[in-house]
Amino acid sequence: MRAVIQNSVGGPDVLVIADQPDPTPETGEVLVRVKAAGINPVDGAVRAGYYPLLGEPPYILGWDISGTVEALGAGVTGFKIGDEVFGMPRFPKQAAAYAELAAVPADQIALKPKSADHLKA
């Protein structure tokens, strides 16, 4: 998959698109094909090194996510492949939303309202 990663702290110029291994959902997780990822002030602060939630780079930023369930980890109920979902998983730990795919805890996302598109969700 492609992801926006950073190998050092700094301004927006430290963000690069790179191929990364596809994540695999573990027990209790779902694999989400990301349709939209939000960018918040905390993202810029972490990127710049002012708020080192994720330790030292490299890492993939992003917590706000909207997309489609692509796979289910063991024990997941309440979701099915193809469901449209959104949420803010794992904060303040790495959720890696700036990627084509993200494995996230099923209990930290919800079904996307049908009235909202992925950008609004």
N, C-alpha and C positions, 0 to 999 in steps of 0.2 A: 504494500500500500504506500501511498504518498502521505507525507506529513510535513508540517512546518515545525522544524526543530531549531534549537539554538545550542551552540557549542561553547559559548561564552556569554557573560552578561554584557549589557550595553543597550544601545538604541535599537530602533526597528531594523537597522541594517544587519544585526546579528541573526535575524530570522532567515532561514533557508529552507527550501523544499528539498526533501530527500526521501529516498526509498527506505522503508522500515519494514521489519517483519510484521505480518498480520497478527494482531492479538488473538488469543483464544480465550473464550469465556470459561472461567473456573466455576466451581460449585456456587450457585446463588447469583451468578452474573448473566447478563445478556450481552451479545455483540450487536452494537448499533452501527449501521451505515450512516455516517454523519451527513446530514443535509444542510445544517447551519450550526455555527458555533459563535457564541457571543464573545465580545471583547469588552472587558471591564477594566476600571482603574487598577485593580489588583494584578491583572495580567501584565500591565506595563511596569508596575513596581517590582514584580518578581523578575521580569525580563531584565530590568535595569540593575538588579541586585540590591534594591532598597528593602525588599521584603523577602528574604531568602527561605520561603516555605519549602522549596524543593531541593535545597542543598545546592551543590555545585552542578553546573551543566556537564554533560548534555542532558536535555529533557525536552518534552513536548508540553507546551502550555495549554491552557484552556480548561474551563470547567462547565460553562453553560453550553448545553448541547440539545439539538433536536435532530431526529432522524428516524430510521426504520429498523426494526429488529431483524437481524439477519441470522442469528443463531442463539440457542438457549443453552446455558450451562446446566449441569445436573441440579435437580431440585427446584428449578424455577417453575412457578405456577403463576397464573394471572396475566401472562403475556404469551403471544404466539408469533411465529415468524410472519413478518409483514406488518405487524402493528406499528403505528406511528407513535413515537414517544418523545418526551422532553424531560429535562431536569438539570440539576447542578450536582452531579455525583462527585464523591470522594473529597470535596473541599474540607480541609485545606491540603489534602494529599493530592498527588498527581492523578488527574483524570484523563489527560492527553486528548482533549477535545479538538485540537487543531490537527486533525488527521482524518483520513477517509473512513477509518474504522476505530471504534473504541469499545473495549470490554468494561462494562460498568455494573455495579451492584444493582440487582433488580429492585431492591427496596428503596433505591434512591432516584428512581425515575417514575414517570406516570404516563398514562395515555395522553397523547396530544389532543386537545380539543379539536373537533372537526371544523369548528368555525375559524381556527387560526391556521395560517400556513406555517411552514417551518421557520421562516425568518421572524415572524411575530412570536412564535413559541419560544 
